[in-house]
């Protein structure tokens, strides 16, 4: 079996765990101790993997660090790597998402708060604002969700660099086919039950929590909403509910299996005002038919009662396995598509982001 690297961003530092030849994951000493790491990426496109970490310096503000030697040393640009142009009047509050482009070798996307998209052309060292989205006329009507006005999802098309989509809470899902110069809202069919009757299917304003895509089926998207789980078969042109048979359709993460485009995973929570696992049981749910049906997966997970949740970027699926981290600092993995789980770490700080690759 291949070696694997797991990166876990937490409220107080970044933890790396490595597995050799399919063996157990060994957790290394913390990087950036006491500093929040809400976003992490592992870029495998170059001659050596590059780790990217969106960090929070506290009084000194957010930044992006990178390592080309698997965390042994870290670098940062001479000037702030992500900064809003003066004319925007905005200040960077958090780097929510870092994502290497699948079609442009040196491009890395960053989704940030307050609700903006940045693009790097030097593998994440420096970034520039995507003005087309920033100037969208809907922006003035976007409102922060519980976590802030966060652009938390970036979905570049696997082969067409002109096509990219984003999701922002609580703006909704938007897509561009001209490299980010212009954007259209694409939320048809997504219900916002917190709005008055007759206004529950707005053009935008939905509280989207996360969106996932498989590169073999880029037209098919899976979306976890504040209330609902949805699928689109036309890159967001329309959405259909697929969460009716789940024990709850409220949650944060949604991830797609790396090899099976019809297989996805979610972690249902009780409700928006009770963000704990349904029945206080730690369970992942998997669908093998694009949301037509769901299967409970809990073998190896704590039996409960469990009161911690899983955040939107704290679950991932890769050739190395399926992984998730909880808000009480536990990290679990599965090498058999979720059929059984094993504990990787406990007593970590609040887990914010999880990424894994095979090396």
Secondary structure, 3 states (H helix, E strand, C coil): CCCEEEEEEECCEEEEEEECCCCCCEECCCECCCCEEEEEEEECCCCCCEEEEEEECHHHCEEEEEECCCCCCCECCCCCCCCCCHHHCCCCCEEEEEEECCCCCCCEEEEEECCEEEEECCCCCCCEECHHHHCCHHHHHCCCECCECEEEEEEECCCCCCCEEEEEECCEEEEECCCCCCCEECCCCCCCCCCCCCCCCCCCCCCEEEEEEECCEEEEEEEEECCEEEEECCCCCCCEECCCCCCCCECCCEEECCCCCCCEEECCEEECCEEEEHHHCCCEEEECCCCCCCEEECCCCCCCCCCCCCCCECEEEECCEEEEECCCCCEEEECCCCCCCEEEECCCCCEEEEEEEEC
